[in-house]
Amino acid sequence: MYRYFGGKFPMTQYLTRAQVREVDRLAIEQYGISGMVLMENAGRGCADKLCQLGVSGPVVICCGRGNNAGDGFVIARHLDLRGREVRVLLFCDPSDLRGDAAANFSILAKCDVPVHVVSAWEETSWESELADAQWIVDALLGTGSRGQPRPPLDRVIQHLNQQQALRLAVDLPSGLDCDTGEPAPATFRADHTCTFVAPKIGFSSPSAAEFLGQVHVLDIGAPRKLIDEVLAASGRDRIFPTDSE
C-alpha cells in the first residue's frame, strides 16, 4: 500500500496525459477490457476509499460531462448501495453526456439517487444542496482539461472551495493541469485525491501540492504488463504498488 502526503513520490513512475489515454486505449483494444469495466473499477475504488476515510453525512458528487463524470455516477451508485446518503449535481444537460458516462448516468437515473441538473441560467439554485454535506466530490473535469475551467464551472469550483465539507478529487483536482501541475485561477482544493493507475506527472510540481491533499493511487484493472509497456515506450521503468495492494 502506498499513500502520498506532499512533496515528491519516492521510487514512483508518473503518467502523462498522453500515457493515460494510451493505457485506456490498449486496455480496451488489445486486452478486451471495456471502458465500462474500467469506469466501474475507478468509481468503486473511490467509493471504497471514501468509506475507509469515513462517511457519516451526506456526500455531494459534482459532475461535468466527460468520463470523470461517469466515475462520479459510479461512486454515487456504490455509496447508495452501501446505505450512505448521496446526491449528484450535474453541471450539464444529460443529453450532452456520451459513451460510458452516458451509460452510467442512465443506470444511476434508475436507482432513485437524487440528481439535480444545474442549468447555466440557474447557477445559484444548487447551493442549498451543499449546506449539510460532509463530503464534496469533484468529478467535474478530467486529465484532458487544460487552462482555466470555462464558465460556469470556474465559479462552481470557487464556490465549492468555500464550503466547510471535506473535499475529494476524482483522478485529479479540476483546474490542475495533468502534465505541468500548474493550477488555474479556479482549481479545486482537495483534502484527498483518488488518482488512477499512477500519479500524474504534474503531481510532482511544487505548485500542485496544496491542491492535491493526500493522494491515493488506485488501480482500475489495467494489467501491470500493459502499464509497464506504456512506461517502457517512454524509456521509463515499472509501475509501483497502489492503495489496493
N, C-alpha and C positions, 0 to 999 in steps of 0.2 A: 504494500500500500504506500502511496506517495501523495503528500499534500504540499502546497506551496503557501508560504506566509509573507512573501515580499522579496524583492531582490531577484537574483539570478536563479534559474533552475539548475541545480548541480547535476552533472552527468546526464543531461537530458537533450533530446533532439527536438527541434521545433519544426512546425509545418508552416509553409507559406500559404497564401490564398490559393495559388495555382495547385499546390500539392494537396490541399484539402479537396479540391474539385477532382483531382486525379484519383485519390483514394476512393471517393464515391463512385466515380466512373468505372474504375476497374472492379470494384466490389459488385456492381450491377452487371457490367458487360462480360467480365471474364469469370467471376465466381458465382454468378447467378443469385446474388443476394439482392432482393428487390429494395427499391427505395423506401417502400412502406416498412420493411423489416428494420432497415437502418434507422428510420424515424421513430419507430416503436421502441427500439432499444435506447435511443437517445432520450426520448421523453420519459420512459420508465426509469432510466438511470437517474434523471433529475428528480423524479418523484421519490425514488428511494433515498436520495441524498437529503431532500427536504425533510423527509420523515426521520432520518437519522439526526438531523440538526434540531428537530423538534417543531412540530406543528400543533399548536393548541388553539389557534384562532383562524380567522378567515385568510385564505390565500387568494390574491387577485393577480391573475395572469394577463399581462398586456401583450397583445399580438398585433403584428403588422400583416403583410400579405405574402411573404415568402415562406421558404422551408423552415425558418426559425419559428414562424407562427405555427406551422404544423407540429413542431416539437412541443410548443405550448399547449396545443389541443390535446396531445397525448398525455402531457403532465396533468392537465385538468381531469381527464378521464380516469387516470390511475389514482389521483388523490380522492376523487369522488368514490371510486371503488373501495377505498380504504376508510371511508366514512368521514373524511375531512371536508370542512366547508370550503368550497372553492367557487369562484366566479371568474368569467372571462370578459375582458374589454377588448373588442375587436375594432381596430382603427382603420378599417377599410370596408368596402362593400363586399359581402360574401361572394358575390359573383366575380370579383376580381381575383379570388383565390384560384390557384392552378395545381394540377398534378396531385402529388401526395398530400400537400397541405389541404387542398380542397376535399380530398377523400377523408382525411381525418376530421375535418370540420363537419362533414356530413355524418360521420359516426357520432361525434360529440353532440350534434344537434338532436340526436335521438335519445340522448342519455339524461335529459332533463337537468343538465348543468346550466345555471343561469349565464346567458351570453348577452352582453349589451353591445350592440353595434353602434359605434360612435361616428356620426356624420360630421364632415368638416364644418358644417354650419352650426353645430351644437357643441363646441369644444369644451364648454364648462359643464355640460349636463352629466358627465360621468364622475365628477369629483366626489360626490357623496359615496360612490362605491368604494372609495379608499379609506373612508373615515375610521372604520374599525379593523382594517387589515393588519394582520400580524406579519405577513409576508407580501411583498410585491415581486412578481417575476417578470423580468424583461425578456420577452420573445418578440421584440419589435423588428430588429434588423439583424442580419447575419454577417458572415465573413465577407460577403461580396460588397458590402456597403463601404463607400468612401466619402470623406468630407462631411460637412455639416448636414445632419438629417433635415429633410425638407419639411416645411410646414404641412400639417400642424404637429408633426412628430417632434420637432425641436422644442416646442412649448410643452408638449406632453412629457418629454424627458425631464425638462426643467422642473415641472410640477411634481413628478414622481420623486425627484431628488429632495424635495422639501418635506416629504412625508416622514413620520416617525417610525414607520414599519421597517422591518428588516428587508433587505433587497438582494435578490439573486438574479444573476445574468445567465442566460442560456447561450453557451458557446463562447460569447464574448460580450462585454457591455456595448449596447448600442451607442454609436458615435465614436467608438475607438477603432482606429484603423488596424486591420488584421496584420498587415505587413510592416508598418512603420511604428505602431504603438502610439501614434500621435492622437490625442483626444481632440474631438471637435469642440467648439464652444458649448454645445449641448451634448454631453456624454453622460450616460447612466453611471452613477456611482454605486457599485455593487459592494455588499458585505461578503458575498460569496459568488464565485463564478464556476459553473459546471461546464468545462470545455471538453470536446470530444476528440478521442484518439491521441492527441498530443497537444501541448501548449502551442499557441500560435506564435510565430516568430516575433511579432510586435510586443508580446508579453515581456520580452527581455529588455525593452526600453524603459529607462527610469521614469519616463513620463507616464507610463501605463499603470504603475504600481498602485497609485491612490484610487484608481477606478476599478481595479480587479478584485480587491479584497482578498479573501482566501480562495485559492484556485484548487478545484478538484478535477482531476483528469479522469474521464470516464470512457470506457470502451463502448463501441456500438456494434460489435460483432464483426468488424472488418478483420480478416485474418492477419496474423503477425507477418506471415510471408509476404502478403501484399504490401503492408506498410514498409517492410524492410526493402522491398523492391523499389518503392517510390523514393525512399531515402537514398538508396544506392544509386539511383539515376541522377541524383544531385551530388554524389560524392560524399554522402554522409553515412553514419553508422546506424546501428539498430535502435529500435524504439525502446522505451523504458517501461517499467511496471506502471499500472494505473490503479486508481482507487478500488477497482473491482477485484484486485488480486490479493 
